[in-house]
Amino acid sequence: MTGNIVYNDEEMNTSVEHSRVSDEIELRRKIGDFYLSRQLVQAIVETGGIHTKSNETMIAIGFLDIARYTFLSQFLSPLENQRVLNGLYSAFNWVIGKYGGYLNKIEGDSLMFHYGGPIDPNIQEFDEIDSLKYIARELFYTCVELQKVSSLFNTTDKNFLEEISDRSTVEAIITAYEILGELRKGYASASFNALFQIRVRVGASLGNVLVGNFGPDGAKQWDVIGMPVIDAKRMESSAPIGGLRITSDYFHVLDENGITKEYHNRIRREAEATNGVYKDIKFEELFRKTSILLKDKNDAKLDTYSVQVNPSLPESITNQCELLLKRGSTGADDIMSFMKYYRGNHFVIDQLEALFDMKNVQIRKTSIYKLMVPRKYKQLLEECNNDDNKANEIINQRLSLFDLLMILGKLQDSVKRKEVIEIGGERALDEFDNWMGETQKVVQRRYSVNKDINVQANYFYNVVFPLFFSNLKASILERQRLDELEILGNMDSR
């Protein structure tokens, strides 16, 4: 006898619905794991709940930008571009996490990270003083290590991967290494190696900010807002390639807590281990005080400190410039960019001058000196009884390339300091023609007083500054041309 199978439609529908709900819950969990910051989730769990209210607190903030990434991207397919960026950001995220920081956001080829605040479990037991010292120190050494890790991508150095426990991070870095490795030995290797090295700009600041949830329901983001965030971004955008710029307030916190002295000793030891020129770097050269002009604040000055973070930076730049010397006008332009970025760093400039001497690049120092300070040159010429050769010999003996760049910097500072003078204030209107007549007189007087200032600044920025570097570029192009003629001559003789 064959039994009849009875289907219970209600139970079957309930089972299907239960399975669908379970699948949806699992998918939502995966979405959360995939898109939500694990670090944020873990921090919220450790601190015991979601902070629904915003509050003002001390935060240390950093920004990083990959310099000239657009150049790199032209060698890559869209998928390769994604994988290289993922490798870089996986490495950067590992460094930030290693020091207890929070990766706030990634935008294109830049990122923002910070320390402190209510979701930072590392400072919950600290008082205000210890918390400030902790976040200042951790942010600083994060910025230093971010620079070092970025440089490892140029040599596809895998040694540091042994320190990383997360397998997906290691795999992302190795994938990026494989793509970059192919570029460095493929058909475009000569151009790529000369014209591109992965270097980053990093900027940092600290101060009181508003921390909390921003955005509408369903699209909230944990974020920080305030002037220290804006200042950190300004530091990054004005930082030298391969360097770090920090605000004056941040420097003083580091200095008061002995972190600057500690780092000075550290970078000299690291440079000495490789016989790098930074083994002799002075404190004021390592932490160089500079003022930047804020374009969005009518060129208001902001005191900052530029920090050297790579103990082998002068050697690295010199090695790249040696390759660039063979890359025509594009290579010469890139060398000029390096010189503009590092014109205040005598270690880099001295190494480049030694390279030029070795490669027989003839720098016309007299021509540059005459361009910048014609009166002083005329005086020197008179002292030499109008003997051009003798004057040229004295200039070449007395002035290094760095000395010439320092003169250029002093000229630039002099035109910067000559601020436009305001004459008279606006007065109350009594009668239209009288008011306009007096206003016209004030405007004319202001023009007369300020026109010389504007002429000097205009002459410096549109004549002296570009011709200084055009002179250097022409010397490089001249050497390239002589090398080409020598090669052609050797070919003809065969």
Contacts in CASP RR format, 6 or more apart in sequence:
PFRMAT RR
TARGET T0000
AUTHOR 0000-0000-0000
METHOD contacts of the structure
MODEL  1
MTGNIVYNDEEMNTSVEHSRVSDEIELRRKIGDFYLSRQLVQAIVETGGI
HTKSNETMIAIGFLDIARYTFLSQFLSPLENQRVLNGLYSAFNWVIGKYG
GYLNKIEGDSLMFHYGGPIDPNIQEFDEIDSLKYIARELFYTCVELQKVS
SLFNTTDKNFLEEISDRSTVEAIITAYEILGELRKGYASASFNALFQIRV
RVGASLGNVLVGNFGPDGAKQWDVIGMPVIDAKRMESSAPIGGLRITSDY
FHVLDENGITKEYHNRIRREAEATNGVYKDIKFEELFRKTSILLKDKNDA
KLDTYSVQVNPSLPESITNQCELLLKRGSTGADDIMSFMKYYRGNHFVID
QLEALFDMKNVQIRKTSIYKLMVPRKYKQLLEECNNDDNKANEIINQRLS
LFDLLMILGKLQDSVKRKEVIEIGGERALDEFDNWMGETQKVVQRRYSVN
KDINVQANYFYNVVFPLFFSNLKASILERQRLDELEILGNMDSR
37 102 0 8 1.000
37 103 0 8 1.000
39 97 0 8 1.000
39 101 0 8 1.000
39 102 0 8 1.000
39 103 0 8 1.000
40 102 0 8 1.000
40 119 0 8 1.000
40 222 0 8 1.000
43 102 0 8 1.000
43 119 0 8 1.000
43 120 0 8 1.000
43 121 0 8 1.000
44 50 0 8 1.000
44 51 0 8 1.000
44 119 0 8 1.000
46 121 0 8 1.000
47 118 0 8 1.000
47 119 0 8 1.000
47 121 0 8 1.000
47 124 0 8 1.000
51 118 0 8 1.000
51 119 0 8 1.000
51 212 0 8 1.000
51 213 0 8 1.000
52 213 0 8 1.000
53 212 0 8 1.000
54 210 0 8 1.000
54 211 0 8 1.000
54 212 0 8 1.000
54 213 0 8 1.000
55 118 0 8 1.000
55 210 0 8 1.000
55 211 0 8 1.000
55 212 0 8 1.000
56 208 0 8 1.000
56 209 0 8 1.000
56 210 0 8 1.000
56 211 0 8 1.000
57 116 0 8 1.000
57 117 0 8 1.000
57 118 0 8 1.000
57 208 0 8 1.000
57 209 0 8 1.000
57 211 0 8 1.000
58 116 0 8 1.000
58 117 0 8 1.000
58 128 0 8 1.000
58 131 0 8 1.000
58 132 0 8 1.000
58 135 0 8 1.000
58 206 0 8 1.000
58 207 0 8 1.000
58 208 0 8 1.000
59 114 0 8 1.000
59 115 0 8 1.000
59 116 0 8 1.000
59 117 0 8 1.000
59 135 0 8 1.000
59 206 0 8 1.000
59 207 0 8 1.000
59 208 0 8 1.000
59 209 0 8 1.000
59 211 0 8 1.000
59 224 0 8 1.000
59 228 0 8 1.000
60 114 0 8 1.000
60 115 0 8 1.000
60 116 0 8 1.000
60 135 0 8 1.000
60 136 0 8 1.000
60 138 0 8 1.000
60 139 0 8 1.000
60 204 0 8 1.000
60 205 0 8 1.000
60 206 0 8 1.000
60 207 0 8 1.000
60 250 0 8 1.000
61 112 0 8 1.000
61 113 0 8 1.000
61 114 0 8 1.000
61 139 0 8 1.000
61 204 0 8 1.000
61 205 0 8 1.000
61 206 0 8 1.000
61 209 0 8 1.000
61 224 0 8 1.000
61 228 0 8 1.000
61 229 0 8 1.000
61 232 0 8 1.000
62 112 0 8 1.000
62 113 0 8 1.000
62 114 0 8 1.000
62 139 0 8 1.000
62 143 0 8 1.000
62 202 0 8 1.000
62 203 0 8 1.000
62 204 0 8 1.000
62 205 0 8 1.000
62 232 0 8 1.000
62 235 0 8 1.000
62 236 0 8 1.000
63 110 0 8 1.000
63 111 0 8 1.000
63 112 0 8 1.000
63 202 0 8 1.000
63 203 0 8 1.000
63 204 0 8 1.000
63 232 0 8 1.000
63 233 0 8 1.000
63 235 0 8 1.000
63 236 0 8 1.000
64 92 0 8 1.000
64 110 0 8 1.000
64 111 0 8 1.000
64 113 0 8 1.000
64 146 0 8 1.000
64 200 0 8 1.000
64 201 0 8 1.000
64 202 0 8 1.000
64 203 0 8 1.000
64 236 0 8 1.000
65 109 0 8 1.000
65 110 0 8 1.000
65 200 0 8 1.000
65 201 0 8 1.000
65 202 0 8 1.000
65 236 0 8 1.000
65 237 0 8 1.000
66 88 0 8 1.000
66 109 0 8 1.000
66 110 0 8 1.000
66 150 0 8 1.000
66 198 0 8 1.000
66 199 0 8 1.000
66 200 0 8 1.000
67 199 0 8 1.000
67 200 0 8 1.000
67 201 0 8 1.000
67 241 0 8 1.000
67 242 0 8 1.000
68 196 0 8 1.000
68 199 0 8 1.000
68 241 0 8 1.000
69 109 0 8 1.000
71 195 0 8 1.000
71 196 0 8 1.000
72 84 0 8 1.000
72 196 0 8 1.000
72 198 0 8 1.000
73 81 0 8 1.000
75 183 0 8 1.000
75 188 0 8 1.000
75 192 0 8 1.000
76 84 0 8 1.000
76 179 0 8 1.000
80 179 0 8 1.000
83 172 0 8 1.000
83 175 0 8 1.000
83 176 0 8 1.000
83 179 0 8 1.000
84 176 0 8 1.000
84 179 0 8 1.000
84 180 0 8 1.000
85 108 0 8 1.000
85 109 0 8 1.000
86 172 0 8 1.000
86 175 0 8 1.000
86 176 0 8 1.000
87 172 0 8 1.000
87 173 0 8 1.000
87 175 0 8 1.000
87 176 0 8 1.000
88 150 0 8 1.000
88 153 0 8 1.000
88 176 0 8 1.000
88 198 0 8 1.000
89 106 0 8 1.000
89 111 0 8 1.000
90 168 0 8 1.000
90 169 0 8 1.000
90 172 0 8 1.000
90 173 0 8 1.000
91 149 0 8 1.000
91 150 0 8 1.000
91 152 0 8 1.000
91 153 0 8 1.000
91 169 0 8 1.000
91 173 0 8 1.000
92 103 0 8 1.000
92 111 0 8 1.000
92 146 0 8 1.000
92 149 0 8 1.000
92 150 0 8 1.000
93 103 0 8 1.000
93 169 0 8 1.000
94 164 0 8 1.000
94 166 0 8 1.000
94 169 0 8 1.000
95 142 0 8 1.000
95 145 0 8 1.000
95 146 0 8 1.000
95 149 0 8 1.000
96 102 0 8 1.000
96 103 0 8 1.000
96 113 0 8 1.000
96 142 0 8 1.000
96 146 0 8 1.000
97 103 0 8 1.000
98 142 0 8 1.000
98 145 0 8 1.000
99 115 0 8 1.000
99 138 0 8 1.000
99 139 0 8 1.000
99 141 0 8 1.000
99 142 0 8 1.000
99 145 0 8 1.000
100 115 0 8 1.000
100 120 0 8 1.000
100 122 0 8 1.000
100 138 0 8 1.000
101 113 0 8 1.000
101 114 0 8 1.000
101 115 0 8 1.000
101 116 0 8 1.000
101 120 0 8 1.000
101 138 0 8 1.000
101 139 0 8 1.000
101 142 0 8 1.000
102 113 0 8 1.000
102 114 0 8 1.000
102 115 0 8 1.000
102 116 0 8 1.000
102 119 0 8 1.000
102 120 0 8 1.000
103 111 0 8 1.000
103 112 0 8 1.000
103 113 0 8 1.000
104 111 0 8 1.000
104 112 0 8 1.000
104 113 0 8 1.000
104 114 0 8 1.000
104 222 0 8 1.000
104 223 0 8 1.000
104 224 0 8 1.000
105 111 0 8 1.000
105 112 0 8 1.000
105 221 0 8 1.000
105 223 0 8 1.000
110 236 0 8 1.000
112 229 0 8 1.000
112 232 0 8 1.000
112 233 0 8 1.000
113 142 0 8 1.000
114 139 0 8 1.000
114 224 0 8 1.000
115 134 0 8 1.000
115 135 0 8 1.000
115 138 0 8 1.000
115 139 0 8 1.000
115 142 0 8 1.000
116 122 0 8 1.000
116 123 0 8 1.000
116 131 0 8 1.000
116 135 0 8 1.000
117 123 0 8 1.000
117 211 0 8 1.000
118 211 0 8 1.000
119 222 0 8 1.000
120 135 0 8 1.000
122 134 0 8 1.000
122 138 0 8 1.000
123 130 0 8 1.000
123 131 0 8 1.000
123 134 0 8 1.000
123 135 0 8 1.000
126 134 0 8 1.000
132 206 0 8 1.000
132 253 0 8 1.000
133 253 0 8 1.000
133 257 0 8 1.000
135 206 0 8 1.000
136 206 0 8 1.000
136 250 0 8 1.000
136 253 0 8 1.000
136 254 0 8 1.000
136 257 0 8 1.000
136 259 0 8 1.000
137 254 0 8 1.000
137 257 0 8 1.000
137 259 0 8 1.000
139 204 0 8 1.000
139 206 0 8 1.000
140 204 0 8 1.000
140 246 0 8 1.000
140 254 0 8 1.000
140 259 0 8 1.000
140 263 0 8 1.000
143 202 0 8 1.000
143 203 0 8 1.000
143 204 0 8 1.000
143 244 0 8 1.000
143 307 0 8 1.000
143 309 0 8 1.000
144 244 0 8 1.000
144 263 0 8 1.000
144 309 0 8 1.000
146 200 0 8 1.000
146 202 0 8 1.000
147 199 0 8 1.000
147 200 0 8 1.000
147 202 0 8 1.000
147 242 0 8 1.000
147 243 0 8 1.000
147 244 0 8 1.000
147 309 0 8 1.000
147 310 0 8 1.000
148 309 0 8 1.000
148 310 0 8 1.000
149 160 0 8 1.000
150 198 0 8 1.000
150 199 0 8 1.000
150 200 0 8 1.000
150 242 0 8 1.000
151 197 0 8 1.000
151 198 0 8 1.000
151 199 0 8 1.000
151 310 0 8 1.000
151 316 0 8 1.000
152 160 0 8 1.000
153 176 0 8 1.000
153 177 0 8 1.000
153 180 0 8 1.000
153 198 0 8 1.000
154 180 0 8 1.000
154 197 0 8 1.000
154 198 0 8 1.000
156 177 0 8 1.000
156 180 0 8 1.000
156 181 0 8 1.000
156 184 0 8 1.000
158 174 0 8 1.000
158 177 0 8 1.000
161 170 0 8 1.000
161 173 0 8 1.000
161 174 0 8 1.000
164 170 0 8 1.000
164 173 0 8 1.000
180 198 0 8 1.000
183 189 0 8 1.000
183 192 0 8 1.000
184 192 0 8 1.000
184 193 0 8 1.000
190 323 0 8 1.000
190 327 0 8 1.000
191 327 0 8 1.000
193 323 0 8 1.000
194 320 0 8 1.000
194 323 0 8 1.000
194 324 0 8 1.000
194 326 0 8 1.000
194 327 0 8 1.000
194 331 0 8 1.000
194 334 0 8 1.000
195 324 0 8 1.000
195 327 0 8 1.000
195 330 0 8 1.000
195 331 0 8 1.000
195 334 0 8 1.000
197 316 0 8 1.000
197 320 0 8 1.000
199 241 0 8 1.000
199 242 0 8 1.000
200 241 0 8 1.000
200 242 0 8 1.000
200 243 0 8 1.000
201 236 0 8 1.000
201 237 0 8 1.000
201 239 0 8 1.000
201 240 0 8 1.000
201 241 0 8 1.000
201 242 0 8 1.000
201 243 0 8 1.000
201 245 0 8 1.000
202 236 0 8 1.000
202 239 0 8 1.000
202 242 0 8 1.000
202 243 0 8 1.000
202 244 0 8 1.000
202 245 0 8 1.000
202 309 0 8 1.000
203 232 0 8 1.000
203 233 0 8 1.000
203 235 0 8 1.000
203 236 0 8 1.000
203 239 0 8 1.000
203 244 0 8 1.000
203 245 0 8 1.000
203 246 0 8 1.000
204 232 0 8 1.000
204 235 0 8 1.000
204 244 0 8 1.000
204 245 0 8 1.000
204 246 0 8 1.000
204 247 0 8 1.000
204 250 0 8 1.000
205 228 0 8 1.000
205 229 0 8 1.000
205 231 0 8 1.000
205 232 0 8 1.000
205 235 0 8 1.000
205 246 0 8 1.000
205 247 0 8 1.000
205 249 0 8 1.000
205 250 0 8 1.000
206 228 0 8 1.000
206 247 0 8 1.000
206 249 0 8 1.000
206 250 0 8 1.000
206 253 0 8 1.000
207 228 0 8 1.000
207 249 0 8 1.000
208 228 0 8 1.000
209 224 0 8 1.000
209 225 0 8 1.000
209 226 0 8 1.000
209 227 0 8 1.000
209 228 0 8 1.000
209 229 0 8 1.000
210 224 0 8 1.000
210 225 0 8 1.000
210 226 0 8 1.000
211 223 0 8 1.000
211 224 0 8 1.000
212 222 0 8 1.000
212 223 0 8 1.000
212 224 0 8 1.000
213 220 0 8 1.000
213 221 0 8 1.000
213 222 0 8 1.000
213 223 0 8 1.000
214 220 0 8 1.000
214 221 0 8 1.000
214 223 0 8 1.000
214 225 0 8 1.000
215 221 0 8 1.000
228 247 0 8 1.000
231 247 0 8 1.000
231 302 0 8 1.000
232 247 0 8 1.000
234 292 0 8 1.000
234 294 0 8 1.000
234 302 0 8 1.000
235 245 0 8 1.000
235 246 0 8 1.000
235 247 0 8 1.000
235 304 0 8 1.000
236 245 0 8 1.000
238 245 0 8 1.000
238 292 0 8 1.000
238 304 0 8 1.000
239 245 0 8 1.000
239 306 0 8 1.000
240 306 0 8 1.000
240 341 0 8 1.000
240 342 0 8 1.000
241 338 0 8 1.000
241 341 0 8 1.000
242 309 0 8 1.000
242 310 0 8 1.000
242 313 0 8 1.000
243 306 0 8 1.000
243 307 0 8 1.000
243 308 0 8 1.000
243 309 0 8 1.000
243 310 0 8 1.000
243 313 0 8 1.000
244 306 0 8 1.000
244 307 0 8 1.000
244 308 0 8 1.000
244 309 0 8 1.000
245 292 0 8 1.000
245 304 0 8 1.000
245 305 0 8 1.000
245 306 0 8 1.000
245 307 0 8 1.000
246 254 0 8 1.000
246 304 0 8 1.000
246 305 0 8 1.000
246 307 0 8 1.000
247 302 0 8 1.000
247 303 0 8 1.000
247 304 0 8 1.000
247 305 0 8 1.000
248 289 0 8 1.000
248 302 0 8 1.000
248 303 0 8 1.000
248 304 0 8 1.000
248 305 0 8 1.000
250 305 0 8 1.000
251 260 0 8 1.000
251 287 0 8 1.000
251 305 0 8 1.000
254 260 0 8 1.000
255 261 0 8 1.000
260 283 0 8 1.000
260 287 0 8 1.000
261 283 0 8 1.000
263 286 0 8 1.000
264 281 0 8 1.000
264 283 0 8 1.000
264 286 0 8 1.000
264 287 0 8 1.000
267 278 0 8 1.000
267 281 0 8 1.000
267 286 0 8 1.000
267 308 0 8 1.000
267 309 0 8 1.000
267 311 0 8 1.000
268 278 0 8 1.000
268 279 0 8 1.000
268 280 0 8 1.000
268 281 0 8 1.000
270 278 0 8 1.000
270 311 0 8 1.000
271 277 0 8 1.000
271 278 0 8 1.000
271 279 0 8 1.000
271 281 0 8 1.000
271 311 0 8 1.000
271 312 0 8 1.000
272 279 0 8 1.000
274 311 0 8 1.000
274 312 0 8 1.000
274 315 0 8 1.000
276 311 0 8 1.000
276 312 0 8 1.000
276 314 0 8 1.000
276 315 0 8 1.000
277 314 0 8 1.000
277 315 0 8 1.000
277 347 0 8 1.000
277 350 0 8 1.000
277 351 0 8 1.000
278 308 0 8 1.000
278 311 0 8 1.000
278 312 0 8 1.000
278 313 0 8 1.000
278 314 0 8 1.000
278 347 0 8 1.000
281 308 0 8 1.000
281 347 0 8 1.000
285 308 0 8 1.000
285 345 0 8 1.000
285 346 0 8 1.000
285 347 0 8 1.000
286 307 0 8 1.000
286 308 0 8 1.000
287 305 0 8 1.000
287 306 0 8 1.000
287 307 0 8 1.000
288 305 0 8 1.000
288 306 0 8 1.000
288 307 0 8 1.000
288 344 0 8 1.000
288 345 0 8 1.000
289 303 0 8 1.000
289 304 0 8 1.000
289 305 0 8 1.000
290 303 0 8 1.000
290 304 0 8 1.000
290 305 0 8 1.000
290 306 0 8 1.000
291 301 0 8 1.000
291 302 0 8 1.000
291 303 0 8 1.000
291 304 0 8 1.000
292 301 0 8 1.000
292 302 0 8 1.000
292 304 0 8 1.000
293 299 0 8 1.000
293 300 0 8 1.000
293 301 0 8 1.000
293 302 0 8 1.000
293 416 0 8 1.000
294 300 0 8 1.000
294 301 0 8 1.000
294 302 0 8 1.000
308 345 0 8 1.000
310 316 0 8 1.000
313 347 0 8 1.000
313 348 0 8 1.000
314 345 0 8 1.000
314 347 0 8 1.000
314 348 0 8 1.000
314 350 0 8 1.000
314 351 0 8 1.000
315 351 0 8 1.000
317 338 0 8 1.000
317 342 0 8 1.000
317 348 0 8 1.000
317 351 0 8 1.000
317 352 0 8 1.000
318 348 0 8 1.000
318 351 0 8 1.000
318 352 0 8 1.000
318 354 0 8 1.000
318 355 0 8 1.000
320 338 0 8 1.000
321 334 0 8 1.000
321 335 0 8 1.000
321 338 0 8 1.000
321 352 0 8 1.000
321 355 0 8 1.000
322 355 0 8 1.000
322 359 0 8 1.000
324 331 0 8 1.000
324 332 0 8 1.000
324 334 0 8 1.000
324 335 0 8 1.000
325 331 0 8 1.000
325 332 0 8 1.000
325 335 0 8 1.000
325 355 0 8 1.000
325 359 0 8 1.000
325 361 0 8 1.000
325 476 0 8 1.000
325 479 0 8 1.000
325 480 0 8 1.000
326 480 0 8 1.000
326 483 0 8 1.000
327 334 0 8 1.000
328 477 0 8 1.000
328 480 0 8 1.000
329 473 0 8 1.000
329 477 0 8 1.000
332 473 0 8 1.000
332 476 0 8 1.000
332 477 0 8 1.000
332 480 0 8 1.000
333 473 0 8 1.000
335 352 0 8 1.000
335 472 0 8 1.000
335 473 0 8 1.000
335 476 0 8 1.000
336 469 0 8 1.000
336 472 0 8 1.000
336 473 0 8 1.000
338 348 0 8 1.000
338 352 0 8 1.000
339 349 0 8 1.000
339 352 0 8 1.000
339 405 0 8 1.000
339 469 0 8 1.000
339 472 0 8 1.000
340 469 0 8 1.000
342 348 0 8 1.000
342 349 0 8 1.000
343 349 0 8 1.000
343 405 0 8 1.000
343 408 0 8 1.000
343 409 0 8 1.000
344 402 0 8 1.000
344 405 0 8 1.000
344 406 0 8 1.000
346 402 0 8 1.000
349 400 0 8 1.000
349 401 0 8 1.000
349 402 0 8 1.000
349 405 0 8 1.000
350 400 0 8 1.000
350 401 0 8 1.000
350 402 0 8 1.000
352 401 0 8 1.000
353 363 0 8 1.000
353 400 0 8 1.000
353 401 0 8 1.000
353 402 0 8 1.000
355 361 0 8 1.000
356 363 0 8 1.000
356 401 0 8 1.000
356 475 0 8 1.000
359 479 0 8 1.000
360 479 0 8 1.000
361 475 0 8 1.000
361 476 0 8 1.000
361 478 0 8 1.000
361 479 0 8 1.000
362 475 0 8 1.000
362 478 0 8 1.000
362 479 0 8 1.000
363 401 0 8 1.000
363 471 0 8 1.000
363 472 0 8 1.000
363 475 0 8 1.000
364 471 0 8 1.000
364 475 0 8 1.000
365 392 0 8 1.000
365 395 0 8 1.000
365 396 0 8 1.000
365 399 0 8 1.000
365 401 0 8 1.000
365 404 0 8 1.000
366 377 0 8 1.000
366 391 0 8 1.000
366 392 0 8 1.000
366 395 0 8 1.000
366 396 0 8 1.000
367 471 0 8 1.000
368 404 0 8 1.000
368 468 0 8 1.000
368 471 0 8 1.000
368 472 0 8 1.000
369 376 0 8 1.000
369 377 0 8 1.000
369 395 0 8 1.000
369 399 0 8 1.000
369 404 0 8 1.000
369 407 0 8 1.000
370 377 0 8 1.000
371 464 0 8 1.000
371 467 0 8 1.000
371 468 0 8 1.000
371 471 0 8 1.000
372 404 0 8 1.000
372 407 0 8 1.000
372 408 0 8 1.000
372 411 0 8 1.000
372 464 0 8 1.000
372 468 0 8 1.000
373 407 0 8 1.000
377 391 0 8 1.000
380 391 0 8 1.000
380 394 0 8 1.000
380 395 0 8 1.000
381 387 0 8 1.000
381 388 0 8 1.000
381 391 0 8 1.000
384 390 0 8 1.000
384 391 0 8 1.000
384 394 0 8 1.000
404 468 0 8 1.000
408 464 0 8 1.000
408 465 0 8 1.000
408 468 0 8 1.000
411 460 0 8 1.000
411 464 0 8 1.000
412 460 0 8 1.000
412 465 0 8 1.000
415 453 0 8 1.000
415 456 0 8 1.000
415 457 0 8 1.000
415 460 0 8 1.000
415 461 0 8 1.000
416 457 0 8 1.000
418 453 0 8 1.000
418 456 0 8 1.000
418 457 0 8 1.000
419 453 0 8 1.000
420 450 0 8 1.000
420 453 0 8 1.000
420 454 0 8 1.000
421 446 0 8 1.000
421 449 0 8 1.000
421 450 0 8 1.000
421 453 0 8 1.000
422 446 0 8 1.000
423 442 0 8 1.000
423 445 0 8 1.000
423 446 0 8 1.000
423 449 0 8 1.000
424 442 0 8 1.000
425 442 0 8 1.000
426 439 0 8 1.000
427 435 0 8 1.000
427 438 0 8 1.000
429 435 0 8 1.000
END
